[in-house]
Amino acid sequence: MHRQTHRVTITLDDETFAFLNNVASNNHSAYINQLLKQEHKNFLQTALRKVNQEEAEDTSYQEELQAWDSTLSDGLIND
C-alpha cells in the first residue's frame, strides 16, 4: 500500500532544531513522522481509557450489560 506524503514547513527555535539534528541525523522527516504517529497512538489510547472509565461508571449501562450477559448461556451454539 502506497501512502501519500505531504510537505509542511515548520519553525523551530535554535535549541529544538539542535536537538532534532542530534537525534534525527539526516532524516528529520522520518523522526518527526514517528513522533507524530506515537503521539496519535497516545491520543487514541487516552480517549479509549476515558470512554472505558465513563462506561464503567454508567450504572444503567452496566445493568444493561448484565442483562445481555445472561443470554450467553442460553444454549445456542455460536459458529
C-alpha positions as a Markdown table, in Angstrom:
| # | Residue | x | y | z |
|---|---|---|---|---|
| 1 | Met | 0.0 | 0.0 | 0.0 |
| 2 | His | 1.5 | 3.3 | -1.1 |
| 3 | Arg | 0.9 | 6.2 | 1.3 |
| 4 | Gln | 0.7 | 9.7 | 0.1 |
| 5 | Thr | 3.1 | 12.1 | 1.6 |
| 6 | His | 2.7 | 15.8 | 2.2 |
| 7 | Arg | 5.3 | 18.6 | 2.7 |
| 8 | Val | 4.9 | 21.1 | 5.5 |
| 9 | Thr | 7.0 | 24.0 | 6.7 |
| 10 | Ile | 7.6 | 24.3 | 10.4 |
| 11 | Thr | 9.5 | 26.8 | 12.5 |
| 12 | Leu | 11.7 | 25.6 | 15.4 |
| 13 | Asp | 13.8 | 27.6 | 17.9 |
| 14 | Asp | 17.5 | 27.1 | 18.0 |
| 15 | Glu | 17.5 | 24.7 | 20.9 |
| 16 | Thr | 14.8 | 22.5 | 19.4 |
| 17 | Phe | 16.5 | 22.5 | 16.0 |
| 18 | Ala | 19.8 | 21.4 | 17.5 |
| 19 | Phe | 18.1 | 18.6 | 19.4 |
| 20 | Leu | 16.4 | 17.5 | 16.2 |
| 21 | Asn | 19.7 | 17.4 | 14.4 |
| 22 | Asn | 21.3 | 15.4 | 17.2 |
| 23 | Val | 18.6 | 12.7 | 17.4 |
| 24 | Ala | 17.4 | 12.5 | 13.8 |
| 25 | Ser | 20.7 | 12.7 | 11.9 |
| 26 | Asn | 19.9 | 13.3 | 8.2 |
| 27 | Asn | 16.2 | 12.2 | 8.3 |
| 28 | His | 14.2 | 14.9 | 10.1 |
| 29 | Ser | 11.0 | 13.9 | 8.3 |
| 30 | Ala | 11.2 | 10.2 | 9.4 |
| 31 | Tyr | 11.9 | 11.2 | 13.0 |
| 32 | Ile | 9.1 | 13.8 | 13.2 |
| 33 | Asn | 6.7 | 11.4 | 11.4 |
| 34 | Gln | 7.5 | 8.7 | 14.0 |
| 35 | Leu | 6.9 | 11.1 | 16.9 |
| 36 | Leu | 3.6 | 12.2 | 15.5 |
| 37 | Lys | 2.5 | 8.6 | 15.0 |
| 38 | Gln | 3.4 | 7.8 | 18.6 |
| 39 | Glu | 1.5 | 10.9 | 19.8 |
| 40 | His | -1.5 | 9.9 | 17.7 |
| 41 | Lys | -1.4 | 6.4 | 19.3 |
| 42 | Asn | -1.2 | 8.0 | 22.8 |
| 43 | Phe | -4.1 | 10.3 | 22.0 |
| 44 | Leu | -6.3 | 7.3 | 20.9 |
| 45 | Gln | -5.3 | 5.3 | 24.0 |
| 46 | Thr | -6.2 | 8.2 | 26.3 |
| 47 | Ala | -9.5 | 8.6 | 24.5 |
| 48 | Leu | -10.3 | 4.9 | 24.8 |
| 49 | Arg | -9.4 | 4.9 | 28.5 |
| 50 | Lys | -11.7 | 7.9 | 29.1 |
| 51 | Val | -14.6 | 6.1 | 27.3 |
| 52 | Asn | -14.0 | 2.9 | 29.2 |
| 53 | Gln | -13.9 | 4.8 | 32.5 |
| 54 | Glu | -17.2 | 6.6 | 31.7 |
| 55 | Glu | -18.7 | 3.3 | 30.6 |
| 56 | Ala | -17.6 | 1.6 | 33.9 |
| 57 | Glu | -19.2 | 4.5 | 35.9 |
| 58 | Asp | -22.5 | 4.4 | 34.0 |
| 59 | Thr | -24.7 | 2.2 | 36.2 |
| 60 | Ser | -27.6 | 1.9 | 33.8 |
| 61 | Tyr | -25.2 | 0.7 | 31.1 |
| 62 | Gln | -23.7 | -1.8 | 33.5 |
| 63 | Glu | -27.2 | -3.1 | 34.3 |
| 64 | Glu | -27.9 | -3.5 | 30.6 |
| 65 | Leu | -24.7 | -5.4 | 30.1 |
| 66 | Gln | -25.6 | -7.8 | 32.9 |
| 67 | Ala | -29.0 | -8.4 | 31.3 |
| 68 | Trp | -27.3 | -9.2 | 28.0 |
| 69 | Asp | -24.6 | -11.3 | 29.7 |
| 70 | Ser | -27.4 | -13.6 | 31.0 |
| 71 | Thr | -28.0 | -14.6 | 27.4 |
| 72 | Leu | -24.5 | -16.0 | 27.0 |
| 73 | Ser | -25.6 | -19.4 | 28.5 |
| 74 | Asp | -28.9 | -19.6 | 26.6 |
| 75 | Gly | -27.9 | -22.9 | 24.9 |
| 76 | Leu | -27.4 | -21.5 | 21.5 |
| 77 | Ile | -24.3 | -22.6 | 19.6 |
| 78 | Asn | -22.0 | -19.9 | 18.2 |
| 79 | Asp | -20.2 | -20.8 | 15.0 |
